[in-house]
Amino acid sequence: MTIRTLVLSACCLAAAACTTLEPQIAAKPTQGYDLVDPAKVEVAQYERDYAQCAALANQDSTGVEHTATKALGTVADRATFGIIGQRSSKDADRRAVLKRCLTGRGYNVLR
């Protein structure tokens, strides 16, 4: 391996660290994939509640400290190939928060 290859690899890792792979939960329910029984809810109210719960689920739980250490932590995570595991755990956490929020608002969550 040459120095040029190492520098190019380091630049690619740095560029990857600047991107985000964290998916956000959409503010509107997905058509054709109902979390709750649509026959038992008022659609307009459900959409408002879903949007509010999605906003809660998409919040960053680590706050300001996370912003300060994000670049270093992202480089370390991605350098150790933890990209997929970290993404899937955050995605699963967001879905769990969304479901708990909807349940707390009185909806019978199906999935």
CYANA upper distance limits for C-alpha pairs under 8 A (distance plus 0.5 A):
  1 MET  CA      5 THR  CA      6.82
  1 MET  CA      6 LEU  CA      7.65
  2 THR  CA      6 LEU  CA      6.98
  3 ILE  CA      7 VAL  CA      6.64
  4 ARG  CA      8 LEU  CA      6.62
  5 THR  CA      9 SER  CA      6.58
  6 LEU  CA     10 ALA  CA      6.65
  7 VAL  CA     11 CYS  CA      6.67
  8 LEU  CA     12 CYS  CA      6.74
  9 SER  CA     13 LEU  CA      6.75
 10 ALA  CA     14 ALA  CA      6.67
 11 CYS  CA     15 ALA  CA      6.63
 12 CYS  CA     16 ALA  CA      6.65
 13 LEU  CA     17 ALA  CA      6.69
 13 LEU  CA     75 VAL  CA      7.49
 13 LEU  CA     78 ARG  CA      8.21
 13 LEU  CA     79 ALA  CA      7.73
 14 ALA  CA     18 CYS  CA      7.13
 14 ALA  CA     75 VAL  CA      7.35
 15 ALA  CA     19 THR  CA      7.51
 16 ALA  CA     75 VAL  CA      8.48
 17 ALA  CA     71 ALA  CA      7.00
 17 ALA  CA     74 THR  CA      6.03
 17 ALA  CA     75 VAL  CA      5.78
 17 ALA  CA     78 ARG  CA      7.76
 18 CYS  CA     71 ALA  CA      7.63
 21 LEU  CA     87 ARG  CA      7.18
 22 GLU  CA     87 ARG  CA      6.38
 22 GLU  CA     90 LYS  CA      7.75
 22 GLU  CA     91 ASP  CA      7.77
 23 PRO  CA     87 ARG  CA      8.33
 23 PRO  CA     91 ASP  CA      7.14
 24 GLN  CA     58 ASN  CA      6.40
 24 GLN  CA     91 ASP  CA      8.37
 25 ILE  CA     54 ALA  CA      6.32
 25 ILE  CA     55 ALA  CA      8.43
 25 ILE  CA     57 ALA  CA      7.82
 25 ILE  CA     58 ASN  CA      6.96
 25 ILE  CA     94 ARG  CA      7.75
 25 ILE  CA     95 ARG  CA      8.15
 26 ALA  CA     30 THR  CA      8.45
 26 ALA  CA     51 ALA  CA      8.37
 26 ALA  CA     54 ALA  CA      7.23
 27 ALA  CA     50 TYR  CA      7.40
 27 ALA  CA     51 ALA  CA      5.02
 27 ALA  CA     52 GLN  CA      8.24
 27 ALA  CA     54 ALA  CA      6.19
 27 ALA  CA     55 ALA  CA      7.58
 28 LYS  CA     47 GLU  CA      6.99
 28 LYS  CA     50 TYR  CA      7.26
 28 LYS  CA     51 ALA  CA      6.49
 29 PRO  CA     33 TYR  CA      8.24
 29 PRO  CA     34 ASP  CA      7.84
 29 PRO  CA     47 GLU  CA      7.51
 29 PRO  CA     50 TYR  CA      7.39
 30 THR  CA     34 ASP  CA      7.59
 34 ASP  CA     38 PRO  CA      7.68
 34 ASP  CA    110 LEU  CA      8.25
 34 ASP  CA    111 ARG  CA      8.42
 35 LEU  CA    109 VAL  CA      5.95
 35 LEU  CA    110 LEU  CA      5.84
 35 LEU  CA    111 ARG  CA      5.92
 36 VAL  CA    107 TYR  CA      7.13
 36 VAL  CA    108 ASN  CA      6.30
 36 VAL  CA    109 VAL  CA      5.21
 36 VAL  CA    110 LEU  CA      5.79
 36 VAL  CA    111 ARG  CA      8.09
 37 ASP  CA     41 VAL  CA      7.61
 37 ASP  CA    108 ASN  CA      7.71
 37 ASP  CA    109 VAL  CA      8.08
 37 ASP  CA    110 LEU  CA      7.53
 38 PRO  CA     42 GLU  CA      8.25
 38 PRO  CA     43 VAL  CA      7.63
 41 VAL  CA     45 GLN  CA      8.32
 41 VAL  CA     46 TYR  CA      7.17
 41 VAL  CA    107 TYR  CA      8.43
 42 GLU  CA     46 TYR  CA      6.60
 43 VAL  CA     47 GLU  CA      6.65
 44 ALA  CA     48 ARG  CA      6.91
 45 GLN  CA     49 ASP  CA      6.65
 46 TYR  CA     50 TYR  CA      6.37
 47 GLU  CA     51 ALA  CA      6.60
 48 ARG  CA     52 GLN  CA      6.82
 49 ASP  CA     53 CYS  CA      6.57
 49 ASP  CA    102 LEU  CA      7.75
 49 ASP  CA    105 ARG  CA      8.30
 50 TYR  CA     54 ALA  CA      6.44
 50 TYR  CA     98 LEU  CA      8.35
 50 TYR  CA    102 LEU  CA      7.48
 51 ALA  CA     55 ALA  CA      6.72
 52 GLN  CA     56 LEU  CA      6.91
 53 CYS  CA     57 ALA  CA      6.64
 53 CYS  CA     97 VAL  CA      8.30
 53 CYS  CA     98 LEU  CA      5.98
 53 CYS  CA    101 CYS  CA      6.21
 53 CYS  CA    102 LEU  CA      7.24
 54 ALA  CA     58 ASN  CA      6.61
 54 ALA  CA     98 LEU  CA      6.38
 55 ALA  CA     59 GLN  CA      7.00
 56 LEU  CA     97 VAL  CA      8.16
 56 LEU  CA     98 LEU  CA      8.05
 57 ALA  CA     94 ARG  CA      5.43
 57 ALA  CA     95 ARG  CA      7.74
 57 ALA  CA     97 VAL  CA      5.84
 57 ALA  CA     98 LEU  CA      6.07
 58 ASN  CA     94 ARG  CA      6.97
 62 THR  CA     66 HIS  CA      5.84
 63 GLY  CA     67 THR  CA      7.54
 64 VAL  CA     68 ALA  CA      7.17
 65 GLU  CA     69 THR  CA      6.99
 66 HIS  CA     70 LYS  CA      6.04
 67 THR  CA     71 ALA  CA      8.48
 69 THR  CA     73 GLY  CA      6.53
 70 LYS  CA     74 THR  CA      6.28
 71 ALA  CA     75 VAL  CA      6.71
 72 LEU  CA     76 ALA  CA      6.77
 73 GLY  CA     77 ASP  CA      6.51
 74 THR  CA     78 ARG  CA      6.49
 75 VAL  CA     79 ALA  CA      6.29
 76 ALA  CA     80 THR  CA      6.78
 77 ASP  CA     81 PHE  CA      6.87
 77 ASP  CA     82 GLY  CA      5.63
 77 ASP  CA     83 ILE  CA      6.95
 78 ARG  CA     82 GLY  CA      6.01
 78 ARG  CA     83 ILE  CA      5.83
 82 GLY  CA     86 GLN  CA      6.50
 83 ILE  CA     87 ARG  CA      6.62
 84 ILE  CA     88 SER  CA      6.61
 85 GLY  CA     89 SER  CA      6.63
 86 GLN  CA     90 LYS  CA      6.74
 87 ARG  CA     91 ASP  CA      6.57
 88 SER  CA     92 ALA  CA      6.50
 89 SER  CA     93 ASP  CA      6.59
 90 LYS  CA     94 ARG  CA      6.68
 91 ASP  CA     95 ARG  CA      6.81
 92 ALA  CA     96 ALA  CA      6.65
 93 ASP  CA     97 VAL  CA      6.70
 94 ARG  CA     98 LEU  CA      6.70
 95 ARG  CA     99 LYS  CA      6.72
 96 ALA  CA    100 ARG  CA      6.62
 97 VAL  CA    101 CYS  CA      6.52
 98 LEU  CA    102 LEU  CA      6.75
 99 LYS  CA    103 THR  CA      6.58
 99 LYS  CA    109 VAL  CA      7.23
100 ARG  CA    104 GLY  CA      6.51
101 CYS  CA    105 ARG  CA      6.89
102 LEU  CA    106 GLY  CA      7.16
102 LEU  CA    107 TYR  CA      6.11
102 LEU  CA    108 ASN  CA      8.43
102 LEU  CA    109 VAL  CA      7.71
103 THR  CA    107 TYR  CA      5.42
103 THR  CA    108 ASN  CA      6.63
103 THR  CA    109 VAL  CA      6.82
